[in-house]
Amino acid sequence: MWRRILILLLLMISSVATDARPRQINPIPFAHEPCSVLDDGPCTPSYCSPLEPGPCIPEIDYPYGQNLQLTIQTVPSEADRAKYRRPDHDLDTIGDLFAELRSCWSPPPDNARAGMQVSVRFSFNRTGGLIGPLRLTYATAGVSADTRATYLNAINSSLNACLPLKFTAGLGGALAGRPIAIRYVDNRDLGK
């Protein structure tokens, strides 16, 4: 009987000794590798334990493309002209929303400045209307307050001319209350 207990203890100690080597850290922690039912741990995403030696790098699927940021140029390049066409259907994707917002932009005809950049933040409700007023988050440095106000008024009037946007039920529910940041770039050649 004691012999069996001794053999079991030796087997347990030898199995612990073989697992005592440092765990190899995946140099690309978020790359999912294939796994098998014969592996000794769960498949991705992996788990971490304070009882394991070495650092713990959990595999987390970070959301890709979850920021709603858009740059709108006054004069788009030839390659981007298709992105500035208004969709002929209810807005169902983020790409449709961005195309609609691009097509709505009309820059100020007077008091404009070449190279002017203005960024605003706002949110939509489910029905395609704005939640509150636009919030100016950036304007080109060294620009007068009148020029800033001119661009902000142009942005407000451009958006109000397109509102309410026609969202599908799915996109309206997904976008409601989420902040959207748009950077407007006036890249027209205005001369001196």
Secondary structure, 3 states (H helix, E strand, C coil): CHHHHHHHHHHHHHHHHHHCCCCCCCCCCCCCCCCCCCCCCCCCCCCCCCCCCCCCCCCCCCCCCCCCEEEEECCCCHHHHHHHCCCCCCECCHHHHHHHHHHHCCCCCCCCCCCCEEEEEECECCCCCECCCCEEEEECCCCCHHHHHHHHHHHHHHHHHHCCCCECHHHHHHHCCCCEEEEEECCCCCCC
